[in-house]
Amino acid sequence: MPISQQAAIDSSSSPNHTTPTMNLPFFKRKLFCVGISTLAACIVAFTLPTELIAEVPMVRAATIINGMIIGTLITVAGFVTWHPIFKFRIHPILRGSIMAAFVHLDFTIYTWSNQPLFWKTMIIAAMFGAVIDMMATQLYGEGETLMEGMTK
């Protein structure tokens, strides 16, 4: 038997064998958040209102990139469940909406002169983030639940 096969057998039977990455709740949450955010961002990018496309340069590309960033931030923010300064639980709806609204500021700032369009865009972004974070939390957990299998 080749040495590489024997080493693989020895490592899989050892008591310190780690959980495969695909079974970790954090990894599942990451795939869900980034996948759904990117898919939704692609759909939104091609259904944007014409006034927003006219006012903001490269808004479609920014929407898709922001979708990926929002998914990544919501994944990592899932570890944070308690506000360190104000000492209150950060609910997934609040956490997701703040993350998404903050990320979308990069291109919605161009619409500042058109206040109704600015607030409409910010509210849609906040609702998008809240829904993604709430779904990810319900499916895969938050806080210490995400660390299951990562440390032993």
VMD Tcl script that builds the backbone (N, CA, C; Angstrom):
set m [mol new atoms 456]
animate dup $m
set s [atomselect $m all]
$s set {name element resname resid chain x y z} {
  {N N MET 1 A 0.854 -1.176 0.000}
  {CA C MET 1 A 0.000 0.000 0.000}
  {C C MET 1 A 0.902 1.242 0.000}
  {N N PRO 2 A 0.616 2.203 -0.899}
  {CA C PRO 2 A 1.433 3.417 -0.939}
  {C C PRO 2 A 1.345 4.184 0.387}
  {N N ILE 3 A 2.385 4.947 0.660}
  {CA C ILE 3 A 2.476 5.691 1.923}
  {C C ILE 3 A 1.349 6.714 2.044}
  {N N SER 4 A 0.984 7.385 0.959}
  {CA C SER 4 A -0.067 8.410 1.037}
  {C C SER 4 A -1.413 7.800 1.426}
  {N N GLN 5 A -1.721 6.590 0.916}
  {CA C GLN 5 A -2.972 5.940 1.296}
  {C C GLN 5 A -2.948 5.513 2.753}
  {N N GLN 6 A -1.797 5.000 3.206}
  {CA C GLN 6 A -1.680 4.580 4.599}
  {C C GLN 6 A -1.803 5.792 5.528}
  {N N ALA 7 A -1.215 6.913 5.145}
  {CA C ALA 7 A -1.310 8.124 5.966}
  {C C ALA 7 A -2.756 8.599 6.040}
  {N N ALA 8 A -3.495 8.488 4.949}
  {CA C ALA 8 A -4.906 8.897 4.949}
  {C C ALA 8 A -5.726 8.004 5.863}
  {N N ILE 9 A -5.429 6.707 5.852}
  {CA C ILE 9 A -6.161 5.776 6.722}
  {C C ILE 9 A -5.828 6.049 8.180}
  {N N ASP 10 A -4.548 6.279 8.484}
  {CA C ASP 10 A -4.133 6.552 9.857}
  {C C ASP 10 A -4.755 7.839 10.382}
  {N N SER 11 A -4.808 8.875 9.536}
  {CA C SER 11 A -5.353 10.155 10.014}
  {C C SER 11 A -6.856 10.077 10.221}
  {N N SER 12 A -7.558 9.245 9.431}
  {CA C SER 12 A -9.013 9.168 9.594}
  {C C SER 12 A -9.403 8.339 10.811}
  {N N SER 13 A -8.534 7.450 11.252}
  {CA C SER 13 A -8.877 6.626 12.403}
  {C C SER 13 A -8.352 7.187 13.715}
  {N N SER 14 A -7.635 8.298 13.656}
  {CA C SER 14 A -7.083 8.873 14.885}
  {C C SER 14 A -8.185 9.556 15.683}
  {N N PRO 15 A -8.041 9.628 17.018}
  {CA C PRO 15 A -9.075 10.261 17.840}
  {C C PRO 15 A -9.152 11.770 17.648}
  {N N ASN 16 A -8.126 12.385 17.076}
  {CA C ASN 16 A -8.123 13.831 16.864}
  {C C ASN 16 A -8.657 14.205 15.487}
  {N N HIS 17 A -9.340 13.280 14.852}
  {CA C HIS 17 A -9.887 13.536 13.520}
  {C C HIS 17 A -10.887 14.685 13.592}
  {N N THR 18 A -10.731 15.670 12.725}
  {CA C THR 18 A -11.603 16.843 12.749}
  {C C THR 18 A -12.818 16.623 11.856}
  {N N THR 19 A -13.856 17.410 12.100}
  {CA C THR 19 A -15.082 17.347 11.312}
  {C C THR 19 A -14.815 17.901 9.922}
  {N N PRO 20 A -15.309 17.254 8.883}
  {CA C PRO 20 A -15.152 17.812 7.540}
  {C C PRO 20 A -15.790 19.202 7.464}
  {N N THR 21 A -15.179 20.055 6.670}
  {CA C THR 21 A -15.611 21.446 6.578}
  {C C THR 21 A -17.076 21.577 6.160}
  {N N MET 22 A -17.533 20.719 5.286}
  {CA C MET 22 A -18.898 20.826 4.768}
  {C C MET 22 A -19.959 20.619 5.846}
  {N N ASN 23 A -19.622 19.975 6.962}
  {CA C ASN 23 A -20.599 19.708 8.012}
  {C C ASN 23 A -20.655 20.790 9.087}
  {N N LEU 24 A -19.784 21.779 9.030}
  {CA C LEU 24 A -19.771 22.827 10.033}
  {C C LEU 24 A -20.938 23.794 9.823}
  {N N PRO 25 A -21.639 24.169 10.890}
  {CA C PRO 25 A -22.746 25.123 10.739}
  {C C PRO 25 A -22.294 26.456 10.138}
  {N N PHE 26 A -21.085 26.901 10.488}
  {CA C PHE 26 A -20.579 28.164 9.940}
  {C C PHE 26 A -20.420 28.083 8.429}
  {N N PHE 27 A -19.891 26.968 7.939}
  {CA C PHE 27 A -19.696 26.792 6.505}
  {C C PHE 27 A -21.041 26.747 5.777}
  {N N LYS 28 A -22.007 26.043 6.354}
  {CA C LYS 28 A -23.340 25.988 5.753}
  {C C LYS 28 A -23.986 27.367 5.724}
  {N N ARG 29 A -23.825 28.126 6.821}
  {CA C ARG 29 A -24.370 29.480 6.872}
  {C C ARG 29 A -23.704 30.360 5.815}
  {N N LYS 30 A -22.389 30.191 5.630}
  {CA C LYS 30 A -21.672 30.983 4.644}
  {C C LYS 30 A -22.174 30.681 3.238}
  {N N LEU 31 A -22.301 29.397 2.907}
  {CA C LEU 31 A -22.807 29.038 1.588}
  {C C LEU 31 A -24.208 29.594 1.350}
  {N N PHE 32 A -25.053 29.489 2.369}
  {CA C PHE 32 A -26.416 29.988 2.248}
  {C C PHE 32 A -26.426 31.504 2.049}
  {N N CYS 33 A -25.759 32.227 2.950}
  {CA C CYS 33 A -25.801 33.694 2.899}
  {C C CYS 33 A -25.210 34.254 1.612}
  {N N VAL 34 A -24.026 33.792 1.248}
  {CA C VAL 34 A -23.382 34.319 0.045}
  {C C VAL 34 A -24.142 33.872 -1.204}
  {N N GLY 35 A -24.593 32.638 -1.236}
  {CA C GLY 35 A -25.324 32.149 -2.399}
  {C C GLY 35 A -26.642 32.871 -2.622}
  {N N ILE 36 A -27.454 32.958 -1.572}
  {CA C ILE 36 A -28.756 33.628 -1.707}
  {C C ILE 36 A -28.577 35.117 -1.969}
  {N N SER 37 A -27.619 35.754 -1.295}
  {CA C SER 37 A -27.381 37.185 -1.509}
  {C C SER 37 A -26.939 37.472 -2.934}
  {N N THR 38 A -26.055 36.646 -3.462}
  {CA C THR 38 A -25.584 36.856 -4.832}
  {C C THR 38 A -26.700 36.609 -5.841}
  {N N LEU 39 A -27.458 35.555 -5.636}
  {CA C LEU 39 A -28.584 35.266 -6.535}
  {C C LEU 39 A -29.611 36.402 -6.514}
  {N N ALA 40 A -29.977 36.835 -5.325}
  {CA C ALA 40 A -30.950 37.926 -5.204}
  {C C ALA 40 A -30.388 39.223 -5.789}
  {N N ALA 41 A -29.103 39.476 -5.581}
  {CA C ALA 41 A -28.493 40.700 -6.120}
  {C C ALA 41 A -28.490 40.685 -7.645}
  {N N CYS 42 A -28.261 39.519 -8.241}
  {CA C CYS 42 A -28.311 39.423 -9.710}
  {C C CYS 42 A -29.717 39.707 -10.229}
  {N N ILE 43 A -30.704 39.177 -9.545}
  {CA C ILE 43 A -32.093 39.430 -9.955}
  {C C ILE 43 A -32.434 40.906 -9.802}
  {N N VAL 44 A -32.056 41.479 -8.670}
  {CA C VAL 44 A -32.340 42.897 -8.411}
  {C C VAL 44 A -31.595 43.788 -9.403}
  {N N ALA 45 A -30.357 43.437 -9.734}
  {CA C ALA 45 A -29.541 44.269 -10.624}
  {C C ALA 45 A -30.196 44.480 -11.985}
  {N N PHE 46 A -30.924 43.484 -12.435}
  {CA C PHE 46 A -31.547 43.620 -13.747}
  {C C PHE 46 A -33.012 44.036 -13.688}
  {N N THR 47 A -33.490 44.383 -12.490}
  {CA C THR 47 A -34.857 44.902 -12.351}
  {C C THR 47 A -34.862 46.253 -11.646}
  {N N LEU 48 A -33.722 46.936 -11.644}
  {CA C LEU 48 A -33.626 48.232 -10.978}
  {C C LEU 48 A -34.457 49.286 -11.719}
  {N N PRO 49 A -34.979 50.262 -10.977}
  {CA C PRO 49 A -35.725 51.335 -11.645}
  {C C PRO 49 A -34.815 52.165 -12.554}
  {N N THR 50 A -35.379 52.642 -13.650}
  {CA C THR 50 A -34.574 53.380 -14.626}
  {C C THR 50 A -33.999 54.672 -14.044}
  {N N GLU 51 A -34.710 55.312 -13.112}
  {CA C GLU 51 A -34.168 56.553 -12.535}
  {C C GLU 51 A -32.908 56.284 -11.710}
  {N N LEU 52 A -32.834 55.126 -11.077}
  {CA C LEU 52 A -31.633 54.775 -10.321}
  {C C LEU 52 A -30.479 54.458 -11.261}
  {N N ILE 53 A -30.765 53.755 -12.343}
  {CA C ILE 53 A -29.724 53.432 -13.328}
  {C C ILE 53 A -29.192 54.709 -13.966}
  {N N ALA 54 A -30.065 55.686 -14.190}
  {CA C ALA 54 A -29.638 56.944 -14.792}
  {C C ALA 54 A -28.794 57.781 -13.834}
  {N N GLU 55 A -29.080 57.720 -12.535}
  {CA C GLU 55 A -28.379 58.568 -11.568}
  {C C GLU 55 A -27.079 57.976 -11.052}
  {N N VAL 56 A -26.979 56.668 -10.992}
  {CA C VAL 56 A -25.822 56.038 -10.350}
  {C C VAL 56 A -24.996 55.286 -11.390}
  {N N PRO 57 A -23.722 55.657 -11.546}
  {CA C PRO 57 A -22.884 54.946 -12.509}
  {C C PRO 57 A -22.574 53.517 -12.045}
  {N N MET 58 A -22.616 52.579 -12.955}
  {CA C MET 58 A -22.278 51.169 -12.700}
  {C C MET 58 A -23.098 50.564 -11.559}
  {N N VAL 59 A -24.363 50.932 -11.474}
  {CA C VAL 59 A -25.189 50.475 -10.355}
  {C C VAL 59 A -25.454 48.972 -10.400}
  {N N ARG 60 A -25.542 48.418 -11.574}
  {CA C ARG 60 A -25.800 46.972 -11.665}
  {C C ARG 60 A -24.620 46.172 -11.120}
  {N N ALA 61 A -23.417 46.543 -11.523}
  {CA C ALA 61 A -22.226 45.847 -11.012}
  {C C ALA 61 A -22.099 46.052 -9.507}
  {N N ALA 62 A -22.374 47.262 -9.050}
  {CA C ALA 62 A -22.292 47.552 -7.615}
  {C C ALA 62 A -23.315 46.735 -6.832}
  {N N THR 63 A -24.486 46.527 -7.395}
  {CA C THR 63 A -25.517 45.735 -6.723}
  {C C THR 63 A -25.067 44.289 -6.543}
  {N N ILE 64 A -24.484 43.706 -7.570}
  {CA C ILE 64 A -24.027 42.320 -7.477}
  {C C ILE 64 A -22.863 42.194 -6.498}
  {N N ILE 65 A -21.915 43.109 -6.581}
  {CA C ILE 65 A -20.776 43.079 -5.654}
  {C C ILE 65 A -21.252 43.296 -4.225}
  {N N ASN 66 A -22.159 44.237 -4.031}
  {CA C ASN 66 A -22.694 44.482 -2.689}
  {C C ASN 66 A -23.445 43.267 -2.160}
  {N N GLY 67 A -24.121 42.546 -3.026}
  {CA C GLY 67 A -24.805 41.327 -2.595}
  {C C GLY 67 A -23.831 40.306 -2.035}
  {N N MET 68 A -22.697 40.147 -2.691}
  {CA C MET 68 A -21.673 39.222 -2.194}
  {C C MET 68 A -21.094 39.705 -0.864}
  {N N ILE 69 A -20.861 41.000 -0.766}
  {CA C ILE 69 A -20.306 41.559 0.470}
  {C C ILE 69 A -21.307 41.414 1.616}
  {N N ILE 70 A -22.566 41.678 1.336}
  {CA C ILE 70 A -23.595 41.544 2.376}
  {C C ILE 70 A -23.665 40.100 2.868}
  {N N GLY 71 A -23.649 39.150 1.953}
  {CA C GLY 71 A -23.677 37.742 2.356}
  {C C GLY 71 A -22.504 37.374 3.243}
  {N N THR 72 A -21.325 37.860 2.898}
  {CA C THR 72 A -20.139 37.578 3.701}
  {C C THR 72 A -20.227 38.234 5.071}
  {N N LEU 73 A -20.638 39.498 5.117}
  {CA C LEU 73 A -20.740 40.198 6.407}
  {C C LEU 73 A -21.804 39.589 7.308}
  {N N ILE 74 A -22.918 39.198 6.737}
  {CA C ILE 74 A -23.977 38.584 7.544}
  {C C ILE 74 A -23.513 37.235 8.085}
  {N N THR 75 A -22.719 36.514 7.301}
  {CA C THR 75 A -22.171 35.246 7.789}
  {C C THR 75 A -21.314 35.470 9.019}
  {N N VAL 76 A -20.379 36.387 8.927}
  {CA C VAL 76 A -19.459 36.648 10.036}
  {C C VAL 76 A -20.182 37.314 11.204}
  {N N ALA 77 A -21.140 38.181 10.899}
  {CA C ALA 77 A -21.882 38.859 11.967}
  {C C ALA 77 A -22.743 37.897 12.759}
  {N N GLY 78 A -22.956 36.714 12.245}
  {CA C GLY 78 A -23.732 35.710 12.969}
  {C C GLY 78 A -23.098 35.302 14.287}
  {N N PHE 79 A -21.807 35.541 14.436}
  {CA C PHE 79 A -21.136 35.249 15.702}
  {C C PHE 79 A -21.490 36.272 16.781}
  {N N VAL 80 A -21.849 37.482 16.365}
  {CA C VAL 80 A -22.103 38.574 17.312}
  {C C VAL 80 A -23.583 38.562 17.694}
  {N N THR 81 A -23.860 38.222 18.928}
  {CA C THR 81 A -25.253 38.159 19.376}
  {C C THR 81 A -25.532 39.113 20.532}
  {N N TRP 82 A -24.494 39.749 21.063}
  {CA C TRP 82 A -24.649 40.616 22.229}
  {C C TRP 82 A -23.874 41.899 21.988}
  {N N HIS 83 A -24.525 43.060 22.163}
  {CA C HIS 83 A -23.854 44.344 21.964}
  {C C HIS 83 A -22.913 44.592 23.141}
  {N N PRO 84 A -21.626 44.821 22.888}
  {CA C PRO 84 A -20.670 44.930 23.985}
  {C C PRO 84 A -20.775 46.221 24.802}
  {N N ILE 85 A -21.272 47.293 24.218}
  {CA C ILE 85 A -21.338 48.565 24.930}
  {C C ILE 85 A -22.700 48.769 25.586}
  {N N PHE 86 A -23.765 48.567 24.820}
  {CA C PHE 86 A -25.110 48.842 25.323}
  {C C PHE 86 A -25.755 47.648 26.027}
  {N N LYS 87 A -25.096 46.507 25.991}
  {CA C LYS 87 A -25.515 45.307 26.727}
  {C C LYS 87 A -26.938 44.855 26.404}
  {N N PHE 88 A -27.208 44.646 25.131}
  {CA C PHE 88 A -28.495 44.063 24.734}
  {C C PHE 88 A -28.253 43.052 23.621}
  {N N ARG 89 A -29.192 42.126 23.481}
  {CA C ARG 89 A -29.086 41.105 22.443}
  {C C ARG 89 A -29.343 41.740 21.082}
  {N N ILE 90 A -28.492 41.422 20.141}
  {CA C ILE 90 A -28.665 41.930 18.787}
  {C C ILE 90 A -29.483 40.894 18.011}
  {N N HIS 91 A -30.701 41.237 17.727}
  {CA C HIS 91 A -31.602 40.343 17.002}
  {C C HIS 91 A -31.147 40.237 15.546}
  {N N PRO 92 A -31.324 39.076 14.917}
  {CA C PRO 92 A -30.892 38.908 13.526}
  {C C PRO 92 A -31.508 39.925 12.563}
  {N N ILE 93 A -32.732 40.336 12.810}
  {CA C ILE 93 A -33.351 41.321 11.917}
  {C C ILE 93 A -32.620 42.654 11.998}
  {N N LEU 94 A -32.286 43.080 13.208}
  {CA C LEU 94 A -31.544 44.332 13.390}
  {C C LEU 94 A -30.134 44.210 12.816}
  {N N ARG 95 A -29.467 43.118 13.120}
  {CA C ARG 95 A -28.088 42.888 12.668}
  {C C ARG 95 A -28.014 42.876 11.139}
  {N N GLY 96 A -28.890 42.134 10.497}
  {CA C GLY 96 A -28.867 42.036 9.038}
  {C C GLY 96 A -29.236 43.334 8.347}
  {N N SER 97 A -30.222 44.031 8.890}
  {CA C SER 97 A -30.639 45.281 8.249}
  {C C SER 97 A -29.567 46.356 8.352}
  {N N ILE 98 A -28.890 46.432 9.479}
  {CA C ILE 98 A -27.817 47.424 9.627}
  {C C ILE 98 A -26.658 47.101 8.689}
  {N N MET 99 A -26.285 45.837 8.620}
  {CA C MET 99 A -25.179 45.443 7.732}
  {C C MET 99 A -25.499 45.771 6.271}
  {N N ALA 100 A -26.673 45.393 5.821}
  {CA C ALA 100 A -27.030 45.601 4.412}
  {C C ALA 100 A -27.169 47.086 4.082}
  {N N ALA 101 A -27.798 47.845 4.958}
  {CA C ALA 101 A -27.952 49.285 4.702}
  {C C ALA 101 A -26.587 49.967 4.658}
  {N N PHE 102 A -25.691 49.576 5.535}
  {CA C PHE 102 A -24.354 50.179 5.556}
  {C C PHE 102 A -23.579 49.857 4.278}
  {N N VAL 103 A -23.663 48.618 3.825}
  {CA C VAL 103 A -22.944 48.233 2.605}
  {C C VAL 103 A -23.504 48.967 1.394}
  {N N HIS 104 A -24.812 49.164 1.344}
  {CA C HIS 104 A -25.429 49.819 0.189}
  {C C HIS 104 A -25.220 51.329 0.159}
  {N N LEU 105 A -24.665 51.892 1.197}
  {CA C LEU 105 A -24.398 53.339 1.193}
  {C C LEU 105 A -23.439 53.742 0.082}
  {N N ASP 106 A -22.573 52.845 -0.364}
  {CA C ASP 106 A -21.581 53.222 -1.364}
  {C C ASP 106 A -22.193 53.705 -2.672}
  {N N PHE 107 A -23.309 53.145 -3.087}
  {CA C PHE 107 A -23.905 53.686 -4.315}
  {C C PHE 107 A -25.205 54.437 -4.074}
  {N N THR 108 A -25.838 54.286 -2.940}
  {CA C THR 108 A -27.050 55.067 -2.702}
  {C C THR 108 A -26.723 56.508 -2.341}
  {N N ILE 109 A -25.488 56.776 -1.976}
  {CA C ILE 109 A -25.099 58.156 -1.660}
  {C C ILE 109 A -25.219 59.051 -2.896}
  {N N TYR 110 A -25.131 58.442 -4.087}
  {CA C TYR 110 A -25.310 59.212 -5.321}
  {C C TYR 110 A -26.737 59.731 -5.462}
  {N N THR 111 A -27.677 59.101 -4.798}
  {CA C THR 111 A -29.082 59.509 -4.922}
  {C C THR 111 A -29.499 60.471 -3.815}
  {N N TRP 112 A -28.547 61.007 -3.066}
  {CA C TRP 112 A -28.871 61.883 -1.944}
  {C C TRP 112 A -29.717 63.081 -2.374}
  {N N SER 113 A -29.483 63.602 -3.566}
  {CA C SER 113 A -30.256 64.754 -4.034}
  {C C SER 113 A -31.720 64.390 -4.276}
  {N N ASN 114 A -32.000 63.133 -4.538}
  {CA C ASN 114 A -33.364 62.655 -4.724}
  {C C ASN 114 A -33.757 61.866 -3.465}
  {N N GLN 115 A -34.207 62.558 -2.435}
  {CA C GLN 115 A -34.458 61.951 -1.126}
  {C C GLN 115 A -35.406 60.754 -1.139}
  {N N PRO 116 A -36.540 60.810 -1.847}
  {CA C PRO 116 A -37.416 59.626 -1.842}
  {C C PRO 116 A -36.733 58.386 -2.413}
  {N N LEU 117 A -35.952 58.540 -3.470}
  {CA C LEU 117 A -35.234 57.410 -4.064}
  {C C LEU 117 A -34.149 56.901 -3.109}
  {N N PHE 118 A -33.475 57.822 -2.417}
  {CA C PHE 118 A -32.442 57.430 -1.458}
  {C C PHE 118 A -33.023 56.561 -0.350}
  {N N TRP 119 A -34.111 57.024 0.259}
  {CA C TRP 119 A -34.695 56.276 1.378}
  {C C TRP 119 A -35.349 54.973 0.919}
  {N N LYS 120 A -35.931 54.995 -0.266}
  {CA C LYS 120 A -36.512 53.772 -0.815}
  {C C LYS 120 A -35.427 52.713 -1.002}
  {N N THR 121 A -34.288 53.114 -1.538}
  {CA C THR 121 A -33.182 52.188 -1.760}
  {C C THR 121 A -32.619 51.676 -0.436}
  {N N MET 122 A -32.491 52.557 0.547}
  {CA C MET 122 A -31.953 52.146 1.854}
  {C C MET 122 A -32.912 51.188 2.573}
  {N N ILE 123 A -34.190 51.437 2.478}
  {CA C ILE 123 A -35.176 50.566 3.129}
  {C C ILE 123 A -35.196 49.189 2.465}
  {N N ILE 124 A -35.119 49.151 1.149}
  {CA C ILE 124 A -35.081 47.867 0.445}
  {C C ILE 124 A -33.823 47.090 0.833}
  {N N ALA 125 A -32.694 47.774 0.925}
  {CA C ALA 125 A -31.442 47.115 1.322}
  {C C ALA 125 A -31.553 46.567 2.743}
  {N N ALA 126 A -32.126 47.348 3.641}
  {CA C ALA 126 A -32.266 46.910 5.032}
  {C C ALA 126 A -33.195 45.696 5.130}
  {N N MET 127 A -34.282 45.715 4.386}
  {CA C MET 127 A -35.197 44.567 4.402}
  {C C MET 127 A -34.519 43.323 3.824}
  {N N PHE 128 A -33.742 43.505 2.788}
  {CA C PHE 128 A -32.999 42.405 2.173}
  {C C PHE 128 A -32.061 41.762 3.192}
  {N N GLY 129 A -31.286 42.572 3.887}
  {CA C GLY 129 A -30.356 42.052 4.893}
  {C C GLY 129 A -31.066 41.388 6.051}
  {N N ALA 130 A -32.179 41.969 6.480}
  {CA C ALA 130 A -32.930 41.392 7.604}
  {C C ALA 130 A -33.476 40.007 7.252}
  {N N VAL 131 A -33.995 39.858 6.055}
  {CA C VAL 131 A -34.551 38.571 5.635}
  {C C VAL 131 A -33.449 37.514 5.518}
  {N N ILE 132 A -32.328 37.877 4.913}
  {CA C ILE 132 A -31.225 36.919 4.747}
  {C C ILE 132 A -30.695 36.482 6.117}
  {N N ASP 133 A -30.469 37.440 7.026}
  {CA C ASP 133 A -29.922 37.088 8.343}
  {C C ASP 133 A -30.917 36.268 9.158}
  {N N MET 134 A -32.187 36.603 9.082}
  {CA C MET 134 A -33.187 35.842 9.839}
  {C C MET 134 A -33.283 34.410 9.318}
  {N N MET 135 A -33.271 34.243 8.000}
  {CA C MET 135 A -33.338 32.898 7.427}
  {C C MET 135 A -32.093 32.092 7.789}
  {N N ALA 136 A -30.919 32.705 7.694}
  {CA C ALA 136 A -29.675 32.004 8.016}
  {C C ALA 136 A -29.637 31.614 9.489}
  {N N THR 137 A -30.143 32.489 10.350}
  {CA C THR 137 A -30.164 32.181 11.782}
  {C C THR 137 A -31.137 31.053 12.081}
  {N N GLN 138 A -32.294 31.066 11.452}
  {CA C GLN 138 A -33.269 30.003 11.675}
  {C C GLN 138 A -32.761 28.657 11.164}
  {N N LEU 139 A -32.042 28.659 10.049}
  {CA C LEU 139 A -31.569 27.406 9.458}
  {C C LEU 139 A -30.284 26.877 10.099}
  {N N TYR 140 A -29.339 27.769 10.408}
  {CA C TYR 140 A -28.012 27.313 10.821}
  {C C TYR 140 A -27.562 27.841 12.175}
  {N N GLY 141 A -28.309 28.713 12.790}
  {CA C GLY 141 A -27.965 29.194 14.118}
  {C C GLY 141 A -27.115 30.449 14.113}
  {N N GLU 142 A -26.754 30.866 15.335}
  {CA C GLU 142 A -25.933 32.055 15.522}
  {C C GLU 142 A -25.091 31.865 16.778}
  {N N GLY 143 A -24.148 32.753 16.991}
  {CA C GLY 143 A -23.326 32.719 18.196}
  {C C GLY 143 A -22.535 31.435 18.346}
  {N N GLU 144 A -22.640 30.831 19.517}
  {CA C GLU 144 A -21.859 29.632 19.817}
  {C C GLU 144 A -22.291 28.422 18.982}
  {N N THR 145 A -23.502 28.418 18.513}
  {CA C THR 145 A -23.970 27.316 17.668}
  {C C THR 145 A -23.132 27.206 16.397}
  {N N LEU 146 A -22.680 28.345 15.880}
  {CA C LEU 146 A -21.875 28.339 14.662}
  {C C LEU 146 A -20.488 27.751 14.879}
  {N N MET 147 A -20.044 27.704 16.116}
  {CA C MET 147 A -18.691 27.209 16.392}
  {C C MET 147 A -18.645 25.716 16.656}
  {N N GLU 148 A -19.783 25.037 16.604}
  {CA C GLU 148 A -19.797 23.584 16.818}
  {C C GLU 148 A -18.918 22.902 15.793}
  {N N GLY 149 A -18.018 22.077 16.279}
  {CA C GLY 149 A -17.128 21.338 15.404}
  {C C GLY 149 A -15.881 22.093 14.997}
  {N N MET 150 A -15.797 23.381 15.321}
  {CA C MET 150 A -14.622 24.155 14.936}
  {C C MET 150 A -13.506 24.042 15.972}
  {N N THR 151 A -13.860 23.909 17.231}
  {CA C THR 151 A -12.842 23.816 18.289}
  {C C THR 151 A -13.131 22.587 19.141}
  {N N LYS 152 A -12.085 21.888 19.478}
  {CA C LYS 152 A -12.240 20.715 20.346}
  {C C LYS 152 A -11.043 20.596 21.251}
}
mol reanalyze $m
mol bondsrecalc $m
mol representation Tube
mol addrep $m
